[in-house]
Amino acid sequence: MKERQQNRKQDDSSAFEHVQMQSRASSNQSQKNSEVSTTQTPHENQTFQQHRLEAQKLQVKGKHGTLTPGEQQQLTTLQMKMNDALQTKEENSSFGHNLANISINRAGTSKEKQPINKKQELEKNSEDDVLQMVPGTQDKASAGAGKELLEDKQGANRNKFKQDYPLVQELVDKIDSTQPHDKILEQLFNNFQKINFIYTAQYKKPESLLKGAREGDCKTLTETFQTVAKEYFGITNITIGEIKEPFVSEAGRTPHKGKEPNCDFEGSKKGWFFQNHYWAVWNNKVYDVLFLSHKAPEIDKAKQKDPLKSMLMPEGEYYETEKGKVVYPVGVRYSTVKLNVFQKAQNFMKNLSGSLAREANEIARSIQSFLTRGSRDDSGLDSLLGGLKKQQAASGENE
C-alpha cells in the first residue's frame, strides 16, 4: 500500500513538473492570452457579471437613442471598472494556463485544455460568455438579462410610437403595460371616449386619427384600437368583426360627440341605417368602439329589391329589410315603414288610370307627404284613397 501511494505521488509530481516546464517555455505568449484566473472569489465574479449586464443594457438604449447623459456617464464608469478588473486578474495569474484547466492522466500522460483569449471573448455581444465565469448561475442570469433587454427594447419602441403619433399618449394614459391583456384592453377601450372623436360616417385611416385628425367612422376607430393594442402593448391576436351590407339597428346614440341616430322606426323608436359596420374582437369578446359596447349589434339586414321607379323617391334609395320594413330617405335622414303599407302606396301609383292623369302630380305629393309625416299604418292612405274615389265620381257626374 505504501508503495502505491509513493508511486501515485511520484506520478502527480512528474505531471506537475511537466506543467511547470511548459509554463516557463511559453510564459511570454501566455501572458497575452491567459484565461481569467479561477482564484477570484465568487463575489468578485458576480460583481464583474453584474457590471457587464448593466453595461449591455445601457448599450442597447444607446442604439435606440434613449440614453440620458447620466446613463452615458454610468456606462463609461462600468466599462472602466471591468477593464480594471480584467487587468488585475491578468496580473494575479501565476501561470499562462490555469491548473484548473489541466487534467492529469493516472497512466502518466496529461491533456491540456485550449487557452481562451478573454479579451476576444468580452468583445462578443452575448451574456453567456460572462455568465460562464460564475458556475451554476448561467441559465438563471441569462434568462433575467434577456428579459430585461427585451423590456428595454419594448420601451424604446413604445417611446418611438408615441413620438410618431401624438394621440397615443392620450389613448394609453394610466395603463400599466404589465397587467393582463384583458385589463389593458378594457382601459384602452374606455380611453377612446376621452379623445373628442367626431363621428362623420366617413372612413379615415388609423394613422390619420393617431396624428391628430380626430374624425372618421366605426372602421377608423376599430383599426386604431387594433393598431395601438399591437404596436404599443404587443397584443397581436385582435381580429375585426364586420357587416358589409346595409342594415338597420336600434343602437342608441354614439358616445362620440353625441351623434344622434339617423333613422326613425315605428312609434318613438330611433336607430341607425348603416351601409356597413366594424368592431374589434379579442378572445371572443366584442369591443364595439363606436358605441363603446361589448355586445355585437342586433341588426335587420336590408337590400335593394326592385327600386321604386316613380316620383315617390329617388331610384336606388329604397331598401327592404328581412324583418318586413322599408327604409327610405327623408331629407338627410332615413325613415322606415311597414312593407305592406309601402306596397299599397306603390300599387296605388301603378294602377292610376288615365282619367286621373291630370291629378297625378297632386296625388303623388299627397302620398309623399303621407310617408314623410312618418305615418305607421295605412289609415291615412285609405282616407286619401277614399277622397280620390269621391273626386273621380264627381268628375263622372259632371261629364
C-alpha positions in Angstrom: 0.0 0.0 0.0 2.8 2.5 0.9 4.5 1.7 -2.4 1.3 2.5 -4.3 0.9 5.8 -2.5 4.5 6.7 -3.2 4.1 5.8 -6.9 1.0 8.0 -7.1 2.8 10.9 -5.5 5.6 10.5 -8.0 3.2 10.4 -10.9 1.5 13.6 -9.7 4.8 15.3 -9.0 6.0 14.4 -12.5 2.9 15.8 -14.1 3.2 19.0 -12.1 6.9 19.4 -13.1 5.8 18.8 -16.7 3.3 21.7 -16.4 5.9 24.0 -14.9 8.3 23.3 -17.7 5.6 24.1 -20.3 4.6 27.3 -18.5 8.2 28.7 -18.4 8.8 27.8 -22.0 5.7 29.8 -23.2 5.5 32.5 -20.5 5.7 35.5 -22.9 2.8 34.2 -25.1 0.7 33.0 -22.3 0.7 36.4 -20.5 -1.0 37.9 -23.6 -3.7 35.2 -24.0 -4.1 34.0 -20.4 -7.5 33.0 -19.1 -9.1 34.9 -16.2 -7.9 33.1 -13.1 -10.4 31.0 -11.2 -8.7 32.0 -7.9 -11.0 35.1 -7.9 -13.8 34.9 -5.3 -17.4 34.2 -6.3 -18.3 37.7 -5.1 -15.7 39.3 -7.5 -17.0 37.3 -10.4 -20.6 38.1 -9.6 -19.7 41.8 -9.4 -18.0 41.7 -12.8 -21.0 39.8 -14.3 -23.4 42.5 -12.9 -21.3 45.3 -14.4 -21.3 43.6 -17.8 -25.1 43.1 -17.9 -25.8 46.6 -16.8 -23.4 47.9 -19.5 -25.1 45.8 -22.1 -28.5 47.2 -21.2 -27.2 50.8 -21.5 -25.6 50.0 -24.8 -29.0 48.8 -26.1 -30.6 52.0 -25.1 -27.8 53.9 -26.8 -28.5 52.2 -30.0 -32.2 53.3 -29.9 -31.2 56.9 -29.0 -32.8 56.8 -25.5 -29.6 57.0 -23.4 -29.6 60.0 -21.0 -26.3 61.9 -20.1 -26.4 60.4 -16.7 -26.7 56.9 -18.1 -23.8 57.6 -20.6 -21.6 58.5 -17.6 -22.7 55.4 -15.8 -21.8 53.3 -18.9 -18.3 54.8 -19.0 -17.8 54.1 -15.3 -18.9 50.5 -15.7 -16.5 49.9 -18.7 -13.6 51.4 -16.6 -14.4 49.1 -13.7 -14.5 46.0 -16.0 -11.2 46.9 -17.6 -9.6 47.4 -14.2 -10.9 44.0 -13.0 -9.5 42.2 -16.1 -6.1 43.9 -15.7 -6.0 42.9 -12.0 -6.9 39.3 -12.8 -4.2 39.0 -15.5 -1.6 40.4 -13.2 -2.5 37.9 -10.5 -2.3 34.9 -12.8 0.7 32.9 -11.9 0.6 30.6 -15.0 -0.2 31.1 -18.6 -2.6 28.1 -18.2 -4.7 27.7 -15.2 -4.2 24.5 -13.2 -8.0 24.0 -13.1 -8.0 23.6 -16.9 -5.4 20.7 -16.8 -6.4 17.1 -16.3 -3.8 14.6 -15.1 -3.9 11.1 -16.5 -3.1 8.4 -14.0 -1.2 6.4 -16.6 1.4 9.3 -16.7 0.0 11.3 -19.6 -1.6 14.8 -19.4 -4.0 16.7 -21.5 -4.2 20.5 -21.5 -7.4 22.5 -22.4 -7.0 25.1 -25.0 -6.5 28.6 -23.6 -9.2 31.2 -24.0 -8.4 34.7 -25.0 -10.6 36.7 -22.6 -10.3 40.0 -24.4 -11.7 38.5 -27.6 -14.4 36.7 -25.5 -15.5 40.0 -24.0 -16.0 41.6 -27.4 -18.9 39.1 -28.1 -22.3 40.6 -27.6 -23.6 37.6 -25.5 -24.4 37.2 -21.9 -23.4 33.6 -21.9 -19.7 34.5 -22.2 -19.8 36.4 -18.9 -22.0 34.1 -17.0 -19.7 31.1 -17.6 -17.3 32.8 -15.1 -19.8 32.0 -12.3 -20.7 28.3 -12.3 -24.4 27.5 -11.7 -25.7 30.9 -12.5 -25.7 30.9 -16.3 -29.3 29.8 -17.0 -30.9 31.9 -14.4 -29.0 35.1 -15.0 -29.2 34.8 -18.8 -32.9 34.5 -18.6 -33.2 37.5 -16.4 -30.8 39.5 -18.6 -32.8 38.5 -21.7 -36.0 39.6 -20.1 -34.5 43.0 -19.1 -33.1 43.6 -22.6 -36.4 42.7 -24.2 -38.2 45.1 -21.8 -35.7 47.9 -22.8 -36.3 47.2 -26.5 -40.1 47.3 -26.0 -39.8 50.5 -24.0 -37.8 52.1 -26.8 -40.4 51.0 -29.4 -43.2 52.5 -27.3 -41.4 55.8 -27.0 -40.9 56.0 -30.7 -44.6 55.1 -31.4 -45.7 57.9 -29.1 -43.3 60.3 -30.8 -44.6 59.4 -34.2 -48.3 59.5 -33.2 -49.2 62.2 -30.6 -52.7 60.8 -29.8 -51.2 57.6 -28.5 -50.3 59.4 -25.2 -54.0 60.0 -24.5 -55.0 56.5 -25.5 -52.5 54.7 -23.3 -52.9 57.2 -20.4 -52.6 55.5 -16.9 -52.5 52.0 -18.4 -50.0 49.6 -16.8 -48.4 47.6 -19.6 -47.6 44.8 -17.2 -51.2 44.0 -16.5 -53.0 41.0 -18.1 -54.2 41.7 -21.6 -57.9 41.8 -20.7 -57.4 44.6 -18.3 -55.1 46.5 -20.7 -57.7 46.3 -23.5 -60.6 47.4 -21.2 -58.7 50.5 -20.2 -57.7 51.3 -23.7 -61.3 50.7 -24.8 -62.6 53.2 -22.3 -59.9 55.8 -23.2 -61.5 56.2 -26.6 -64.4 58.1 -25.1 -61.9 60.8 -23.9 -60.3 61.8 -27.2 -63.1 64.1 -28.5 -63.6 62.0 -31.6 -66.1 63.3 -34.2 -68.2 60.6 -35.9 -68.6 61.7 -39.5 -69.6 58.3 -41.1 -66.6 58.8 -43.4 -63.6 56.4 -43.2 -60.2 57.8 -42.3 -57.0 55.7 -41.9 -55.9 55.0 -38.2 -52.7 56.9 -38.9 -54.7 60.0 -39.6 -56.5 59.7 -36.3 -53.3 59.0 -34.3 -51.6 62.0 -35.8 -54.4 64.3 -34.6 -57.3 64.2 -37.1 -60.0 63.2 -34.6 -62.7 62.2 -37.0 -63.9 59.2 -39.0 -66.2 56.3 -38.7 -66.5 52.9 -36.9 -63.8 51.4 -39.1 -61.4 54.2 -38.2 -62.0 53.6 -34.5 -61.7 49.8 -34.8 -58.5 49.8 -36.7 -57.0 52.4 -34.4 -57.9 50.2 -31.4 -56.2 47.2 -33.1 -53.1 49.3 -34.0 -52.4 50.7 -30.6 -53.0 47.3 -28.9 -50.5 45.7 -31.2 -47.8 48.4 -31.6 -47.8 49.7 -28.0 -48.8 46.7 -25.9 -47.8 43.8 -28.1 -51.3 42.3 -28.2 -51.4 40.8 -31.7 -54.4 38.5 -31.8 -57.1 41.1 -32.2 -59.5 40.5 -35.2 -62.1 42.7 -36.8 -65.8 41.7 -36.9 -67.8 43.3 -39.7 -71.0 43.6 -41.6 -70.5 44.6 -45.2 -74.1 45.1 -46.3 -76.8 47.7 -45.4 -78.8 47.1 -42.2 -80.8 48.9 -39.6 -80.1 48.7 -35.9 -81.8 50.0 -32.8 -78.4 51.0 -31.3 -78.6 54.3 -29.5 -76.5 57.5 -29.8 -72.8 57.2 -30.2 -70.6 58.5 -27.3 -68.5 60.4 -29.7 -69.9 64.0 -29.9 -73.3 62.6 -29.0 -74.1 61.6 -32.6 -77.8 61.0 -32.8 -79.4 58.0 -34.6 -80.2 58.7 -38.2 -83.3 56.6 -38.8 -86.8 56.8 -37.4 -88.6 53.5 -36.6 -92.2 52.8 -35.7 -93.5 54.8 -32.9 -90.9 56.8 -31.0 -88.0 54.4 -31.6 -84.9 55.6 -33.3 -81.9 53.8 -34.6 -79.3 53.7 -37.4 -79.3 52.8 -41.0 -75.7 51.8 -41.9 -74.1 50.6 -45.1 -71.6 48.6 -43.1 -70.2 48.3 -39.5 -67.0 47.2 -37.9 -65.9 46.2 -34.3 -62.9 44.6 -32.7 -62.8 41.0 -31.2 -60.3 39.6 -28.7 -60.6 36.2 -27.0 -64.3 36.1 -28.2 -65.0 39.4 -26.5 -66.6 42.3 -28.5 -65.1 45.8 -28.5 -67.5 48.0 -30.4 -65.5 51.2 -30.2 -68.2 53.4 -31.9 -70.8 52.6 -29.3 -68.4 51.6 -26.5 -70.3 48.3 -26.2 -69.3 44.7 -25.6 -72.3 43.5 -27.4 -72.4 42.7 -31.1 -75.1 44.8 -32.8 -78.5 43.3 -33.4 -79.3 44.0 -37.0 -82.1 43.8 -39.5 -80.3 43.3 -42.9 -81.5 45.4 -45.8 -81.2 45.0 -49.5 -82.4 46.9 -52.6 -85.1 45.0 -54.3 -86.7 46.4 -57.5 -86.0 50.0 -56.6 -89.2 52.1 -57.0 -89.0 54.0 -60.3 -91.5 56.7 -59.6 -91.8 60.2 -58.2 -92.2 58.9 -54.7 -88.4 58.8 -54.1 -85.1 58.7 -55.9 -84.3 55.4 -57.6 -81.8 53.3 -55.6 -82.8 54.6 -52.1 -85.5 52.1 -51.4 -84.3 49.2 -49.1 -86.3 46.2 -48.0 -85.3 44.5 -44.7 -85.5 40.9 -43.6 -88.0 41.8 -40.9 -90.6 43.4 -43.2 -89.6 47.1 -43.2 -88.9 49.5 -45.9 -86.1 52.1 -45.4 -86.2 55.3 -47.4 -84.6 58.7 -47.2 -86.4 61.7 -45.7 -84.1 64.7 -46.3 -80.7 63.9 -44.8 -82.2 61.2 -42.5 -83.9 57.9 -43.1 -87.3 56.5 -42.1 -89.0 53.1 -42.0 -92.5 51.9 -42.8 -94.1 48.5 -42.8 -93.7 46.7 -46.1 -97.4 46.1 -46.6 -98.2 49.9 -46.2 -95.4 50.8 -48.7 -96.6 48.2 -51.2 -100.1 49.6 -51.0 -98.8 53.0 -51.9 -96.7 51.6 -54.6 -99.5 49.6 -56.2 -101.8 52.6 -56.0 -99.4 54.7 -58.1 -99.0 51.9 -60.6 -102.8 51.5 -61.1 -103.7 55.1 -61.6 -106.0 55.3 -64.6 -105.7 57.8 -67.4 -108.7 59.7 -66.1 -106.6 60.7 -63.1 -103.5 61.8 -65.1 -104.4 65.5 -64.6 -104.3 65.0 -60.8 -101.2 62.7 -60.8 -98.8 65.2 -59.5 -101.1 66.2 -56.7 -101.7 62.6 -55.8 -98.0 61.9 -55.7 -97.4 64.8 -53.5 -100.1 63.7 -51.1 -98.6 60.2 -50.9 -95.1 61.5 -50.4 -96.4 63.8 -47.7 -98.1 60.8 -46.1 -94.8 58.9 -45.9 -92.8 61.9 -44.8 -95.1 62.5 -41.9 -94.0 59.1 -40.6 -97.4 57.5 -40.6 -97.0 54.0 -39.3 -100.3 52.4 -40.5 -102.5 52.6 -43.6 -105.5 54.5 -42.2 -104.2 57.8 -43.7 -103.7 56.1 -47.1 -107.2 54.7 -47.0 -108.6 58.1 -46.3 -106.6 59.6 -49.2 -107.9 56.8 -51.5 -111.5 57.5 -50.4 -111.1 61.1 -51.3 -109.8 60.3 -54.7 -112.7 58.0 -55.4 -115.1 60.8 -54.5 -113.3 63.1 -56.8 -113.5 60.5 -59.5 -117.2 60.0 -59.0 -117.9 63.8 -59.1 -115.9 64.1 -62.2 -118.0 61.4 -63.9 -121.3 63.1 -62.9 -120.1 66.4 -64.4 -119.4 64.7 -67.7 
